[in-house]
Amino acid sequence: MESLLPFAHGLPQKWLPDETLFSLCSRYHFASGNQLASTTCKALFGHKTQGSAHDFPARLGHFLEVVGTALGSADEIVEARTVLPFYLRFASPGLAGGVTEAAVQTSSGSLKFQLGLLTSRFRANHPLKACHACMHEDMRDRATAYWHRAHQLPGVWVCLRHRCWLVASDLKATGVLRFHWILPTQSQFPSVDWSVPPRTVFSLAEMVTGLVARTKLALSPEVLPETYRQALRVRGLLGPTGSRLRHEEAGNLYAVFLEPLRHLEQLGGMPASTASASAEIARLIGPVRSGIHPVRHVSLAT
């Protein structure tokens, strides 16, 4: 496919390690010298704003008409350069196919609607996150800091490479910069927590990144409840017959486990009491239900 926008005009010819689609487009924006974010978005995605979201892709079909095949197919970009795979792992094959098609054709808002995020108790947006140590190394080794996909995944609030907290930028959350192209800079993150993150936070990050790394994995909603029940049975948290949940004991253990996670942005909706934690487990091991946010699954799995 012939590129409509020659690489000589500043579009990067290859990805940086673990780079997101938004990051690559932001690099192009600054290299191109475009003064308006809308100019870059129109050039890459054929629309003044659609395509500028930092989390879910949109109008990938037009993007590929512009850049050709050098950066991969739509499926490859969705799988390796966005946070969508975190949600697709728990989606039915039909829904997963529809979501990928929407990423090619339409806006990121339609993806969030299809995945049920707009009606969940968790925020539908995803803050941009970065690691101070990674930014320093990226500037030293590649002359630019950039957004790493592993850092953007829901539930990931630590850098597994440097074993430290990530910092979050709210620039894309503001009305003024919502459609802008941004790369991470140290000045965006004046406040840094240098404390040692709890082991629970690392465990959740490892679970999420491991799940997303399993390319094209689809978790059956029929198998998950029994998988949880087997794990609970091994831990003695099901009753004598192996079928009834020991609500008090299981709920208390789970509430204690979740406590460090509930203080993280995006995870404030997790159960806080023994009773609510027990009810959460009961829902996840009970009859198959739709509309359960993946964060609830990965938290219990962790």
ZADO-1210 file (C-alpha; in nm, 4 decimals, padded with zeros to 6 digits):
<atoms>
<atom x="00.0000" y="00.0000" z="00.0000" code="MET" pos="1"/>
<atom x="00.1471" y="00.3344" z="-00.0983" code="GLU" pos="2"/>
<atom x="00.1796" y="00.5866" z="00.1816" code="SER" pos="3"/>
<atom x="-00.0219" y="00.9073" z="00.1420" code="LEU" pos="4"/>
<atom x="00.2086" y="01.0814" z="00.3884" code="LEU" pos="5"/>
<atom x="00.5758" y="01.0219" z="00.3037" code="PRO" pos="6"/>
<atom x="00.7940" y="00.9086" z="00.5908" code="PHE" pos="7"/>
<atom x="01.0274" y="01.1938" z="00.5013" code="ALA" pos="8"/>
<atom x="00.7683" y="01.4323" z="00.6459" code="HIS" pos="9"/>
<atom x="00.8507" y="01.3117" z="00.9958" code="GLY" pos="10"/>
<atom x="00.6396" y="01.0023" z="01.0590" code="LEU" pos="11"/>
<atom x="00.8512" y="00.7491" z="01.2523" code="PRO" pos="12"/>
<atom x="00.9314" y="00.4431" z="01.0447" code="GLN" pos="13"/>
<atom x="00.9354" y="00.2033" z="01.3395" code="LYS" pos="14"/>
<atom x="00.8066" y="00.1666" z="01.6926" code="TRP" pos="15"/>
<atom x="01.0155" y="00.2245" z="01.9999" code="LEU" pos="16"/>
<atom x="01.0103" y="-00.0735" z="02.2414" code="PRO" pos="17"/>
<atom x="00.6615" y="-00.1190" z="02.3907" code="ASP" pos="18"/>
<atom x="00.5484" y="00.2151" z="02.2461" code="GLU" pos="19"/>
<atom x="00.1798" y="00.3039" z="02.2217" code="THR" pos="20"/>
<atom x="00.0030" y="00.4274" z="01.9093" code="LEU" pos="21"/>
<atom x="-00.0664" y="00.7606" z="02.0801" code="PHE" pos="22"/>
<atom x="00.3041" y="00.7973" z="02.1599" code="SER" pos="23"/>
<atom x="00.4148" y="00.7344" z="01.8015" code="LEU" pos="24"/>
<atom x="00.1610" y="00.9876" z="01.6716" code="CYS" pos="25"/>
<atom x="00.2755" y="01.2387" z="01.9339" code="SER" pos="26"/>
<atom x="00.6345" y="01.1940" z="01.8160" code="ARG" pos="27"/>
<atom x="00.5189" y="01.2611" z="01.4613" code="TYR" pos="28"/>
<atom x="00.3307" y="01.5728" z="01.5732" code="HIS" pos="29"/>
<atom x="00.6417" y="01.7293" z="01.7246" code="PHE" pos="30"/>
<atom x="00.8697" y="01.6185" z="01.4390" code="ALA" pos="31"/>
<atom x="00.6318" y="01.7573" z="01.1776" code="SER" pos="32"/>
<atom x="00.6292" y="02.1058" z="01.3223" code="GLY" pos="33"/>
<atom x="00.2496" y="02.1196" z="01.3094" code="ASN" pos="34"/>
<atom x="00.1230" y="02.3969" z="01.5355" code="GLN" pos="35"/>
<atom x="-00.2291" y="02.2596" z="01.5735" code="LEU" pos="36"/>
<atom x="-00.3119" y="01.9181" z="01.7164" code="ALA" pos="37"/>
<atom x="-00.6024" y="01.9013" z="01.4734" code="SER" pos="38"/>
<atom x="-00.3640" y="01.9316" z="01.1761" code="THR" pos="39"/>
<atom x="-00.1800" y="01.6179" z="01.2856" code="THR" pos="40"/>
<atom x="-00.5009" y="01.4298" z="01.3618" code="CYS" pos="41"/>
<atom x="-00.6496" y="01.5210" z="01.0228" code="LYS" pos="42"/>
<atom x="-00.3305" y="01.4096" z="00.8463" code="ALA" pos="43"/>
<atom x="-00.3117" y="01.0730" z="01.0229" code="LEU" pos="44"/>
<atom x="-00.6762" y="00.9860" z="01.0859" code="PHE" pos="45"/>
<atom x="-00.8779" y="01.2015" z="00.8470" code="GLY" pos="46"/>
<atom x="-01.0616" y="01.3794" z="01.1276" code="HIS" pos="47"/>
<atom x="-00.9831" y="01.6830" z="01.3442" code="LYS" pos="48"/>
<atom x="-01.0221" y="01.4968" z="01.6761" code="THR" pos="49"/>
<atom x="-01.1056" y="01.1285" z="01.6273" code="GLN" pos="50"/>
<atom x="-00.7844" y="00.9313" z="01.6579" code="GLY" pos="51"/>
<atom x="-00.6267" y="01.1566" z="01.9210" code="SER" pos="52"/>
<atom x="-00.7417" y="00.9482" z="02.2198" code="ALA" pos="53"/>
<atom x="-00.4471" y="00.8075" z="02.4144" code="HIS" pos="54"/>
<atom x="-00.6142" y="00.4839" z="02.5253" code="ASP" pos="55"/>
<atom x="-00.8503" y="00.3385" z="02.2628" code="PHE" pos="56"/>
<atom x="-00.7720" y="00.3603" z="01.8897" code="PRO" pos="57"/>
<atom x="-01.0060" y="00.5036" z="01.6296" code="ALA" pos="58"/>
<atom x="-01.0114" y="00.5281" z="01.2486" code="ARG" pos="59"/>
<atom x="-00.7220" y="00.2845" z="01.2139" code="LEU" pos="60"/>
<atom x="-00.8363" y="00.2126" z="00.8607" code="GLY" pos="61"/>
<atom x="-00.7559" y="00.5678" z="00.7550" code="HIS" pos="62"/>
<atom x="-00.4298" y="00.5611" z="00.9528" code="PHE" pos="63"/>
<atom x="-00.3154" y="00.2556" z="00.7579" code="LEU" pos="64"/>
<atom x="-00.4134" y="00.4169" z="00.4286" code="GLU" pos="65"/>
<atom x="-00.1794" y="00.7012" z="00.5257" code="VAL" pos="66"/>
<atom x="00.1182" y="00.5095" z="00.6638" code="VAL" pos="67"/>
<atom x="00.1048" y="00.1879" z="00.4648" code="GLY" pos="68"/>
<atom x="00.2064" y="-00.1469" z="00.6163" code="THR" pos="69"/>
<atom x="00.5429" y="-00.0553" z="00.7706" code="ALA" pos="70"/>
<atom x="00.3945" y="-00.0210" z="01.1209" code="LEU" pos="71"/>
<atom x="00.1842" y="-00.3377" z="01.1069" code="GLY" pos="72"/>
<atom x="-00.1769" y="-00.4287" z="01.0446" code="SER" pos="73"/>
<atom x="-00.4786" y="-00.2987" z="01.2353" code="ALA" pos="74"/>
<atom x="-00.4909" y="-00.6204" z="01.4412" code="ASP" pos="75"/>
<atom x="-00.1211" y="-00.5936" z="01.5240" code="GLU" pos="76"/>
<atom x="-00.1517" y="-00.2303" z="01.6304" code="ILE" pos="77"/>
<atom x="-00.4562" y="-00.3017" z="01.8483" code="VAL" pos="78"/>
<atom x="-00.2854" y="-00.6012" z="02.0065" code="GLU" pos="79"/>
<atom x="00.0557" y="-00.4511" z="02.0819" code="ALA" pos="80"/>
<atom x="00.0099" y="-00.0734" z="02.0908" code="ARG" pos="81"/>
<atom x="-00.3141" y="-00.0051" z="02.2822" code="THR" pos="82"/>
<atom x="-00.4829" y="-00.1025" z="02.6100" code="VAL" pos="83"/>
<atom x="-00.7698" y="-00.2757" z="02.4252" code="LEU" pos="84"/>
<atom x="-00.6312" y="-00.6307" z="02.4687" code="PRO" pos="85"/>
<atom x="-00.6886" y="-00.6046" z="02.8442" code="PHE" pos="86"/>
<atom x="-01.0621" y="-00.5833" z="02.7713" code="TYR" pos="87"/>
<atom x="-01.0651" y="-00.8161" z="02.4721" code="LEU" pos="88"/>
<atom x="-00.9280" y="-01.1050" z="02.6826" code="ARG" pos="89"/>
<atom x="-01.2651" y="-01.1149" z="02.8617" code="PHE" pos="90"/>
<atom x="-01.4852" y="-01.0420" z="02.5594" code="ALA" pos="91"/>
<atom x="-01.6784" y="-01.2979" z="02.3602" code="SER" pos="92"/>
<atom x="-01.5400" y="-01.3702" z="02.0109" code="PRO" pos="93"/>
<atom x="-01.8287" y="-01.1820" z="01.8541" code="GLY" pos="94"/>
<atom x="-01.7803" y="-00.8765" z="02.0748" code="LEU" pos="95"/>
<atom x="-01.4021" y="-00.8856" z="02.0281" code="ALA" pos="96"/>
<atom x="-01.4421" y="-00.8859" z="01.6507" code="GLY" pos="97"/>
<atom x="-01.6903" y="-00.6005" z="01.6650" code="GLY" pos="98"/>
<atom x="-01.4623" y="-00.3944" z="01.8897" code="VAL" pos="99"/>
<atom x="-01.1648" y="-00.4412" z="01.6569" code="THR" pos="100"/>
<atom x="-01.3793" y="-00.3440" z="01.3575" code="GLU" pos="101"/>
<atom x="-01.4957" y="-00.0334" z="01.5456" code="ALA" pos="102"/>
<atom x="-01.1314" y="00.0604" z="01.6087" code="ALA" pos="103"/>
<atom x="-01.0734" y="00.0466" z="01.2347" code="VAL" pos="104"/>
<atom x="-01.3808" y="00.2430" z="01.1355" code="GLN" pos="105"/>
<atom x="-01.5164" y="00.4694" z="01.4095" code="THR" pos="106"/>
<atom x="-01.4377" y="00.6595" z="01.7310" code="SER" pos="107"/>
<atom x="-01.2944" y="00.5483" z="02.0656" code="SER" pos="108"/>
<atom x="-01.6195" y="00.6445" z="02.2379" code="GLY" pos="109"/>
<atom x="-01.8049" y="00.3701" z="02.0531" code="SER" pos="110"/>
<atom x="-01.5502" y="00.1157" z="02.1796" code="LEU" pos="111"/>
<atom x="-01.6084" y="00.2166" z="02.5405" code="LYS" pos="112"/>
<atom x="-01.9822" y="00.1854" z="02.4871" code="PHE" pos="113"/>
<atom x="-01.9533" y="-00.1611" z="02.3301" code="GLN" pos="114"/>
<atom x="-01.7340" y="-00.2823" z="02.6169" code="LEU" pos="115"/>
<atom x="-01.9763" y="-00.1502" z="02.8802" code="GLY" pos="116"/>
<atom x="-01.7234" y="00.0884" z="03.0349" code="LEU" pos="117"/>
<atom x="-01.9529" y="00.3888" z="03.0256" code="LEU" pos="118"/>
<atom x="-02.1965" y="00.2142" z="03.2606" code="THR" pos="119"/>
<atom x="-01.9444" y="00.0497" z="03.4939" code="SER" pos="120"/>
<atom x="-01.8524" y="00.1802" z="03.8391" code="ARG" pos="121"/>
<atom x="-01.4957" y="00.2290" z="03.7180" code="PHE" pos="122"/>
<atom x="-01.3817" y="00.5331" z="03.5250" code="ARG" pos="123"/>
<atom x="-01.4039" y="00.4914" z="03.1487" code="ALA" pos="124"/>
<atom x="-01.0874" y="00.6902" z="03.0845" code="ASN" pos="125"/>
<atom x="-00.7312" y="00.5824" z="03.1491" code="HIS" pos="126"/>
<atom x="-00.4754" y="00.8310" z="03.2853" code="PRO" pos="127"/>
<atom x="-00.1457" y="00.8551" z="03.1027" code="LEU" pos="128"/>
<atom x="00.1240" y="00.7002" z="03.3234" code="LYS" pos="129"/>
<atom x="00.5018" y="00.7096" z="03.3150" code="ALA" pos="130"/>
<atom x="00.8069" y="00.5985" z="03.5123" code="CYS" pos="131"/>
<atom x="01.0696" y="00.8593" z="03.6052" code="HIS" pos="132"/>
<atom x="01.3518" y="00.6072" z="03.5614" code="ALA" pos="133"/>
<atom x="01.2208" y="00.5019" z="03.2181" code="CYS" pos="134"/>
<atom x="01.1937" y="00.8660" z="03.1087" code="MET" pos="135"/>
<atom x="01.5553" y="00.9250" z="03.2098" code="HIS" pos="136"/>
<atom x="01.6757" y="00.6130" z="03.0250" code="GLU" pos="137"/>
<atom x="01.4663" y="00.6886" z="02.7159" code="ASP" pos="138"/>
<atom x="01.6049" y="01.0418" z="02.6926" code="MET" pos="139"/>
<atom x="01.9581" y="00.9083" z="02.7361" code="ARG" pos="140"/>
<atom x="01.9273" y="00.6190" z="02.4906" code="ASP" pos="141"/>
<atom x="01.6725" y="00.7456" z="02.2340" code="ARG" pos="142"/>
<atom x="01.6725" y="01.1252" z="02.2783" code="ALA" pos="143"/>
<atom x="01.3007" y="01.1202" z="02.3618" code="THR" pos="144"/>
<atom x="01.0774" y="01.0027" z="02.6407" code="ALA" pos="145"/>
<atom x="00.7672" y="00.8177" z="02.5262" code="TYR" pos="146"/>
<atom x="00.4594" y="00.6356" z="02.6529" code="TRP" pos="147"/>
<atom x="00.5124" y="00.2661" z="02.7290" code="HIS" pos="148"/>
<atom x="00.2105" y="00.0414" z="02.6692" code="ARG" pos="149"/>
<atom x="00.2836" y="-00.1721" z="02.9785" code="ALA" pos="150"/>
<atom x="00.2484" y="00.1371" z="03.1973" code="HIS" pos="151"/>
<atom x="-00.0908" y="00.2327" z="03.0507" code="GLN" pos="152"/>
<atom x="-00.2712" y="-00.0942" z="03.1247" code="LEU" pos="153"/>
<atom x="-00.5585" y="-00.0748" z="03.3756" code="PRO" pos="154"/>
<atom x="-00.4499" y="-00.1943" z="03.7177" code="GLY" pos="155"/>
<atom x="-00.0802" y="-00.1260" z="03.6509" code="VAL" pos="156"/>
<atom x="00.0550" y="00.1442" z="03.8835" code="TRP" pos="157"/>
<atom x="00.4173" y="00.0311" z="03.9170" code="VAL" pos="158"/>
<atom x="00.7050" y="-00.0059" z="03.6732" code="CYS" pos="159"/>
<atom x="00.7976" y="-00.3731" z="03.6841" code="LEU" pos="160"/>
<atom x="01.1399" y="-00.2934" z="03.5376" code="ARG" pos="161"/>
<atom x="01.2438" y="-00.0379" z="03.7979" code="HIS" pos="162"/>
<atom x="01.0200" y="-00.1596" z="04.0857" code="ARG" pos="163"/>
<atom x="00.8821" y="00.1877" z="04.1549" code="CYS" pos="164"/>
<atom x="00.5529" y="00.3773" z="04.1447" code="TRP" pos="165"/>
<atom x="00.4295" y="00.5186" z="03.8163" code="LEU" pos="166"/>
<atom x="00.3243" y="00.8825" z="03.7978" code="VAL" pos="167"/>
<atom x="00.0034" y="00.9935" z="03.6280" code="ALA" pos="168"/>
<atom x="-00.0585" y="01.2904" z="03.4003" code="SER" pos="169"/>
<atom x="-00.3980" y="01.4584" z="03.3962" code="ASP" pos="170"/>
<atom x="-00.3228" y="01.6727" z="03.0901" code="LEU" pos="171"/>
<atom x="-00.5441" y="01.4693" z="02.8561" code="LYS" pos="172"/>
<atom x="-00.8244" y="01.4788" z="03.1121" code="ALA" pos="173"/>
<atom x="-00.8540" y="01.8581" z="03.0902" code="THR" pos="174"/>
<atom x="-01.0919" y="02.0171" z="02.8459" code="GLY" pos="175"/>
<atom x="-00.8152" y="02.2340" z="02.7014" code="VAL" pos="176"/>
<atom x="-00.5712" y="01.9524" z="02.6159" code="LEU" pos="177"/>
<atom x="-00.8163" y="01.6689" z="02.5570" code="ARG" pos="178"/>
<atom x="-00.7303" y="01.6376" z="02.1880" code="PHE" pos="179"/>
<atom x="-00.3614" y="01.7307" z="02.2088" code="HIS" pos="180"/>
<atom x="-00.0555" y="01.5213" z="02.1353" code="TRP" pos="181"/>
<atom x="00.1702" y="01.4832" z="02.4389" code="ILE" pos="182"/>
<atom x="00.4959" y="01.3113" z="02.5275" code="LEU" pos="183"/>
<atom x="00.6041" y="01.2556" z="02.8903" code="PRO" pos="184"/>
<atom x="00.8382" y="01.5071" z="03.0498" code="THR" pos="185"/>
<atom x="00.9740" y="01.5255" z="03.4027" code="GLN" pos="186"/>
<atom x="00.8036" y="01.8636" z="03.4513" code="SER" pos="187"/>
<atom x="00.4589" y="01.7070" z="03.4000" code="GLN" pos="188"/>
<atom x="00.5061" y="01.5073" z="03.7196" code="PHE" pos="189"/>
<atom x="00.6291" y="01.7406" z="03.9951" code="PRO" pos="190"/>
<atom x="00.5110" y="01.5077" z="04.2718" code="SER" pos="191"/>
<atom x="00.6751" y="01.1654" z="04.2983" code="VAL" pos="192"/>
<atom x="00.6092" y="00.8965" z="04.5584" code="ASP" pos="193"/>
<atom x="00.9450" y="00.7365" z="04.6361" code="TRP" pos="194"/>
<atom x="00.8004" y="00.4887" z="04.8881" code="SER" pos="195"/>
<atom x="00.8223" y="00.1156" z="04.8206" code="VAL" pos="196"/>
<atom x="00.4959" y="-00.0067" z="04.6627" code="PRO" pos="197"/>
<atom x="00.3132" y="-00.2886" z="04.8454" code="PRO" pos="198"/>
<atom x="00.3639" y="-00.6383" z="04.7129" code="ARG" pos="199"/>
<atom x="-00.0084" y="-00.6550" z="04.6270" code="THR" pos="200"/>
<atom x="00.0315" y="-00.3706" z="04.3745" code="VAL" pos="201"/>
<atom x="00.3200" y="-00.5534" z="04.2052" code="PHE" pos="202"/>
<atom x="00.1195" y="-00.8779" z="04.2002" code="SER" pos="203"/>
<atom x="-00.1728" y="-00.7114" z="04.0245" code="LEU" pos="204"/>
<atom x="00.0587" y="-00.5461" z="03.7696" code="ALA" pos="205"/>
<atom x="00.2252" y="-00.8811" z="03.6998" code="GLU" pos="206"/>
<atom x="-00.1146" y="-01.0465" z="03.6543" code="MET" pos="207"/>
<atom x="-00.2353" y="-00.7790" z="03.4112" code="VAL" pos="208"/>
<atom x="00.0821" y="-00.7667" z="03.2004" code="THR" pos="209"/>
<atom x="00.1031" y="-01.1457" z="03.1911" code="GLY" pos="210"/>
<atom x="-00.2575" y="-01.1680" z="03.0760" code="LEU" pos="211"/>
<atom x="-00.2124" y="-00.9113" z="02.7994" code="VAL" pos="212"/>
<atom x="00.1113" y="-01.0781" z="02.6879" code="ALA" pos="213"/>
<atom x="-00.0875" y="-01.3932" z="02.6001" code="ARG" pos="214"/>
<atom x="-00.1600" y="-01.2891" z="02.2427" code="THR" pos="215"/>
<atom x="-00.5155" y="-01.3511" z="02.1244" code="LYS" pos="216"/>
<atom x="-00.6073" y="-01.5271" z="02.4496" code="LEU" pos="217"/>
<atom x="-00.9834" y="-01.5383" z="02.5081" code="ALA" pos="218"/>
<atom x="-01.1044" y="-01.6323" z="02.8568" code="LEU" pos="219"/>
<atom x="-01.4293" y="-01.8262" z="02.8543" code="SER" pos="220"/>
<atom x="-01.6920" y="-01.6774" z="03.0882" code="PRO" pos="221"/>
<atom x="-01.8152" y="-02.0332" z="03.1463" code="GLU" pos="222"/>
<atom x="-01.4722" y="-02.1557" z="03.2632" code="VAL" pos="223"/>
<atom x="-01.3717" y="-01.8647" z="03.4872" code="LEU" pos="224"/>
<atom x="-01.6198" y="-01.9294" z="03.7733" code="PRO" pos="225"/>
<atom x="-01.5107" y="-02.2926" z="03.8082" code="GLU" pos="226"/>
<atom x="-01.1458" y="-02.1875" z="03.7925" code="THR" pos="227"/>
<atom x="-01.2037" y="-01.9514" z="04.0847" code="TYR" pos="228"/>
<atom x="-01.3948" y="-02.2213" z="04.2727" code="ARG" pos="229"/>
<atom x="-01.1083" y="-02.4667" z="04.2334" code="GLN" pos="230"/>
<atom x="-00.8628" y="-02.2126" z="04.3742" code="ALA" pos="231"/>
<atom x="-01.0958" y="-02.1362" z="04.6666" code="LEU" pos="232"/>
<atom x="-01.1414" y="-02.5082" z="04.7298" code="ARG" pos="233"/>
<atom x="-00.7639" y="-02.5603" z="04.7503" code="VAL" pos="234"/>
<atom x="-00.7460" y="-02.2798" z="05.0080" code="ARG" pos="235"/>
<atom x="-01.0265" y="-02.4272" z="05.2168" code="GLY" pos="236"/>
<atom x="-01.2572" y="-02.1350" z="05.1486" code="LEU" pos="237"/>
<atom x="-01.5466" y="-02.3474" z="05.0279" code="LEU" pos="238"/>
<atom x="-01.7666" y="-02.5396" z="05.2717" code="GLY" pos="239"/>
<atom x="-01.7559" y="-02.9119" z="05.3601" code="PRO" pos="240"/>
<atom x="-01.9314" y="-03.0123" z="05.0404" code="THR" pos="241"/>
<atom x="-01.6946" y="-02.8012" z="04.8358" code="GLY" pos="242"/>
<atom x="-01.9772" y="-02.5919" z="04.6994" code="SER" pos="243"/>
<atom x="-02.0734" y="-02.3219" z="04.9529" code="ARG" pos="244"/>
<atom x="-01.8458" y="-02.0232" z="05.0040" code="LEU" pos="245"/>
<atom x="-01.7166" y="-01.9568" z="05.3552" code="ARG" pos="246"/>
<atom x="-01.8361" y="-01.5962" z="05.3348" code="HIS" pos="247"/>
<atom x="-01.6846" y="-01.4510" z="05.6504" code="GLU" pos="248"/>
<atom x="-01.3402" y="-01.6029" z="05.6079" code="GLU" pos="249"/>
<atom x="-01.3158" y="-01.5508" z="05.2318" code="ALA" pos="250"/>
<atom x="-01.4568" y="-01.1978" z="05.2482" code="GLY" pos="251"/>
<atom x="-01.2174" y="-01.0942" z="05.5232" code="ASN" pos="252"/>
<atom x="-00.9136" y="-01.2302" z="05.3402" code="LEU" pos="253"/>
<atom x="-01.0156" y="-01.0651" z="05.0153" code="TYR" pos="254"/>
<atom x="-01.0933" y="-00.7280" z="05.1781" code="ALA" pos="255"/>
<atom x="-00.7480" y="-00.7273" z="05.3401" code="VAL" pos="256"/>
<atom x="-00.5875" y="-00.8144" z="05.0056" code="PHE" pos="257"/>
<atom x="-00.7743" y="-00.5340" z="04.8268" code="LEU" pos="258"/>
<atom x="-00.6967" y="-00.2599" z="05.0796" code="GLU" pos="259"/>
<atom x="-00.3709" y="-00.1390" z="04.9130" code="PRO" pos="260"/>
<atom x="-00.5400" y="-00.1470" z="04.5718" code="LEU" pos="261"/>
<atom x="-00.8435" y="00.0607" z="04.6687" code="ARG" pos="262"/>
<atom x="-00.6238" y="00.3678" z="04.7151" code="HIS" pos="263"/>
<atom x="-00.5127" y="00.3570" z="04.3520" code="LEU" pos="264"/>
<atom x="-00.6800" y="00.5676" z="04.0863" code="GLU" pos="265"/>
<atom x="-00.9280" y="00.3569" z="03.8825" code="GLN" pos="266"/>
<atom x="-00.9607" y="00.1001" z="04.1645" code="LEU" pos="267"/>
<atom x="-01.1559" y="00.2949" z="04.4250" code="GLY" pos="268"/>
<atom x="-01.4694" y="00.0978" z="04.3364" code="GLY" pos="269"/>
<atom x="-01.3304" y="-00.2296" z="04.4708" code="MET" pos="270"/>
<atom x="-01.4980" y="-00.3810" z="04.7823" code="PRO" pos="271"/>
<atom x="-01.3975" y="-00.2244" z="05.1129" code="ALA" pos="272"/>
<atom x="-01.5703" y="-00.4430" z="05.3732" code="SER" pos="273"/>
<atom x="-01.5789" y="-00.8144" z="05.4514" code="THR" pos="274"/>
<atom x="-01.9429" y="-00.8312" z="05.3440" code="ALA" pos="275"/>
<atom x="-01.8920" y="-00.6527" z="05.0111" code="SER" pos="276"/>
<atom x="-01.5750" y="-00.8522" z="04.9354" code="ALA" pos="277"/>
<atom x="-01.7597" y="-01.1765" z="05.0066" code="SER" pos="278"/>
<atom x="-02.0471" y="-01.0673" z="04.7811" code="ALA" pos="279"/>
<atom x="-01.7961" y="-00.9867" z="04.5060" code="GLU" pos="280"/>
<atom x="-01.6473" y="-01.3371" z="04.5250" code="ILE" pos="281"/>
<atom x="-01.9938" y="-01.4924" z="04.5234" code="ALA" pos="282"/>
<atom x="-02.0839" y="-01.3025" z="04.2051" code="ARG" pos="283"/>
<atom x="-01.7660" y="-01.4076" z="04.0287" code="LEU" pos="284"/>
<atom x="-01.8002" y="-01.7777" z="04.1155" code="ILE" pos="285"/>
<atom x="-02.1757" y="-01.7879" z="04.0528" code="GLY" pos="286"/>
<atom x="-02.3760" y="-01.8242" z="03.7312" code="PRO" pos="287"/>
<atom x="-02.2254" y="-01.6522" z="03.4289" code="VAL" pos="288"/>
<atom x="-02.3124" y="-01.2825" z="03.4217" code="ARG" pos="289"/>
<atom x="-02.2391" y="-01.0143" z="03.1668" code="SER" pos="290"/>
<atom x="-02.1087" y="-00.6684" z="03.2392" code="GLY" pos="291"/>
<atom x="-01.8403" y="-00.7635" z="03.4935" code="ILE" pos="292"/>
<atom x="-01.5450" y="-00.5271" z="03.4606" code="HIS" pos="293"/>
<atom x="-01.2146" y="-00.7071" z="03.3855" code="PRO" pos="294"/>
<atom x="-01.0489" y="-00.5322" z="03.6823" code="VAL" pos="295"/>
<atom x="-01.2737" y="-00.7356" z="03.9112" code="ARG" pos="296"/>
<atom x="-01.1615" y="-01.0583" z="03.7453" code="HIS" pos="297"/>
<atom x="-00.7891" y="-00.9843" z="03.7554" code="VAL" pos="298"/>
<atom x="-00.8093" y="-00.8685" z="04.1164" code="SER" pos="299"/>
<atom x="-00.9691" y="-01.1941" z="04.2318" code="LEU" pos="300"/>
<atom x="-00.7349" y="-01.3960" z="04.0101" code="ALA" pos="301"/>
<atom x="-00.4357" y="-01.2175" z="04.1639" code="THR" pos="302"/>
</atoms>
